[in-house]
Amino acid sequence: METVSEVRSFGGVQGVYRHRSEVCDCDMTFALYLPPQAEAGPVPLLWYLSGLTCTHANAMEKGGFQAHAARHGLAVIFPDTSPRGEGVADDDAHDLGQGAGFYVNASQAPWSPHFRMYDYVLEELRALVTGAFPLADRHGITGHSMGGHGALTLALRNPGAFAALSAFAPIAHPTQSDWGRKQLGAYLGADESLWQGHDAALLMEERGWPGDLLIDQGTADPFLDLLMPEALAGAMARRRQAGQIRLQAGYDHSYFFVASFAADHLAWHAERLG
């Protein structure tokens, strides 16, 4: 693992690192914030999964997480959103290919050799960072937009891997949205039954979540028809799932929205991660 950069931030260290991924068969870059409490011993880890077109850097630079993480003694990791580099398949559209991994394991050409973000986040990167940094085996997960979809689906499918769950404006029902059907069809093939395991609304109704969860969604988000928060809200109501979906008046889909509610999400995870 190569250290790209490390800088002091709110008493902790904001680092950027690069490593060779066997799962994605390419070099991958991620960012990790270690709070000052990590100097005394292992700290819980919050996973932040980013949205379409983002890299590890967007939320690290614009989300304002470091101050809140330092206050609560949480580490925060910002993985990239897809494999990248020469020889990695791509598409001219912003919502497919590099920058748009959708947190699935692709089974279709030309994506399958590299696009395995589900296993990368859940297994490879998790093992790498917990072995290299002072991190406790207590994990929460959150994310924004496509990353909110990833956070919800990874947690709902693997409740033993995460003790806390939240999301910012997630793609909630991708099997019925243009932000989902295109990508799931490309990565997983035409059999729509294979898509259902990557749809938060369907997973919520089928499985639920053992704890409670927090979702924030802006009412002025221009992508509301693609995100379909009402599908997730309906599934939670039918499941009688503990949690909150908060519609934030006037907020859009940008990092201004994410940064405005980052403190609430960090406090939520800190309370549940101890």
Disulfide bonds with the S-S distance in Angstrom:
none
